[in-house]
Amino acid sequence: MYEYSTTGTCSSKIRFNVEDNKIHNLAFEGGCNGNLKAIGLLVEGMETGELVKRLKGVQCGGRDTSCADQLAAAVTEVLRLQEKKQ
């Protein structure tokens, strides 16, 4: 399970697994409960690259980021860490 501390959003942490390059068990701490549960359901089993492509740059409430954008940043960080291990 990966854990990512967010910045600039109502949620404070994101937790998820990556198995076979796909997202599983996504959970946000804090934030808009219903919307974040929906994001979790929508991205379950999604390939990491597709997730980053779709969610990177999404803004919320006049901010330069959003919970979705922070998820893309978290997945990008995990992909970098995985590349370093190889």
BELWOFEN-V290998 format. One record per pair of residues at least 12 apart in sequence whose ideal C-beta (glycine too) atoms are under 7 Angstrom apart, sorted by the first residue. I is the first residue (numbers start at 1). J is the second residue. D is the distance in whole Angstrom. If there is no record, write none. Layout:
((I,J,D) (I,J,D))
This chain:
((1,15,6) (1,17,6) (2,15,7) (2,16,6) (2,18,7) (2,74,7) (2,78,5) (3,15,5) (4,74,4) (4,77,7) (6,70,4) (8,63,6) (8,64,7) (8,65,4) (9,31,7) (9,65,6) (9,66,6) (9,67,5) (9,70,5) (10,30,6) (10,31,4) (10,32,7) (11,28,4) (11,29,6) (11,30,4) (11,31,3) (11,36,6) (11,67,5) (12,29,5) (12,30,5) (13,29,4) (14,28,6) (14,70,6) (14,71,6) (14,74,5) (15,27,5) (18,48,6) (18,78,6) (21,47,6) (21,48,5) (22,45,5) (22,46,6) (22,47,6) (22,48,7) (23,43,5) (23,44,7) (23,46,5) (23,48,6) (23,51,6) (24,44,6) (24,45,7) (26,40,4) (26,43,6) (26,44,7) (27,40,7) (28,67,6) (31,67,5) (36,67,6) (39,68,6) (48,75,5) (48,79,6) (51,72,7) (51,75,6) (52,72,5) (52,75,5) (52,76,6) (55,68,4) (55,69,6) (55,71,6) (55,72,4) (56,69,6) (56,72,4) (57,69,6))
